[in-house]
Amino acid sequence: MVGNSCTEKQMGESLSPENDSTIDIGEDAPQESQNPNEIVLTAFVIETFDAKKEICGQEKQNVVAVKIDRIVSHGQGIVNLPKKDQELLVHFLVMNEKPEENQKLALTAQESLCADASKTYFTILKHEISE
């Protein structure tokens, strides 16, 4: 997430803070078709975790470290829009099988506030392997 999002290092720090390039989602991106606080994006898997991992001060199962490839679209209300090449931890609601490292995924995620309302994290609602 941008700026104040929860990641592996500490809440509010991205895994690669030196890269602050923005993502051009394009004028024709169907932003209005997304639900509020939802985002559709592609990302590469960096690492999966067998044990619970802390996100925003809460222990979560099904956590994966990803590197953002592209924002496809997003709904209104996204507080911390991720940037291209940003690395962050995301929580999968359902993970039938763990994705493999370097695998590209198409993700639909919902942004949620942390206890510290200035920070957010993403929960993956839907995912599929992208080519």
PyMOL commands that set and color helices and strands:
alter all, ss='L'
color gray80, all
select helices_A, chain A and resi 31-33
alter helices_A, ss='H'
color red, helices_A
select strands_A, chain A and resi 38-48+53-55+58-60+63-74+87-92+104-113+120-129
alter strands_A, ss='S'
color yellow, strands_A
deselect
rebuild
show_as cartoon
